[in-house]
């Protein structure tokens, strides 16, 4: 069976950590930032870990 191609959209959005978990960016940090608190914006800066329910499908794309 041939190798699967990497899904380019997924590659731009997700990456793998050293422990093979899928890292993602958090939503709600694009626009209308004036109405969001500094604390909330600071938390949104940090990357999130993908939920185990979606992990298998995303890892196949990568």
C-alpha positions in Angstrom: 0.0 0.0 0.0 1.4 3.4 -0.9 2.2 6.1 1.7 -0.5 8.5 2.5 0.0 12.2 1.5 0.0 14.7 4.3 -3.1 16.9 4.4 -1.7 20.4 3.8 -4.5 22.2 5.7 -4.0 20.0 8.7 -0.2 20.4 8.6 -0.6 24.2 8.9 -3.0 23.9 11.9 -1.6 21.0 13.9 1.7 19.8 15.1 2.9 16.9 17.2 4.6 17.3 20.6 7.6 15.2 21.8 5.1 12.8 23.5 3.2 12.4 20.2 0.2 14.5 21.4 -1.5 16.7 18.8 -1.0 20.4 19.5 -3.4 23.1 18.2 -4.0 26.8 18.5 -7.0 28.1 20.4 -9.9 29.9 18.9 -11.3 33.5 19.6 -8.1 35.4 19.2 -8.6 36.9 15.7 -10.6 40.1 16.1 -12.8 42.1 18.5 -10.1 41.8 21.1 -11.1 45.0 22.9 -14.1 43.3 24.5 -12.0 40.4 25.8 -10.2 40.6 29.1 -6.4 40.6 29.3 -6.5 37.4 31.3 -8.6 35.7 28.6 -6.3 36.9 25.8 -3.2 35.7 27.7 -4.7 32.2 28.2 -5.6 32.0 24.5 -1.9 32.6 23.5 -0.9 29.2 24.8 -1.4 26.2 22.6 -4.0 23.6 23.4 -3.9 19.8 23.2 -6.4 18.1 20.9 -9.1 16.0 22.5 -8.5 12.2 22.3 -11.8 11.8 20.4 -10.3 13.7 17.4 -6.7 12.7 17.7 -6.7 9.6 15.6 -8.3 11.3 12.6 -5.9 14.3 12.7 -2.9 12.0 13.1 -3.9 10.2 10.0 -4.0 13.5 8.1 -0.5 14.3 9.3 
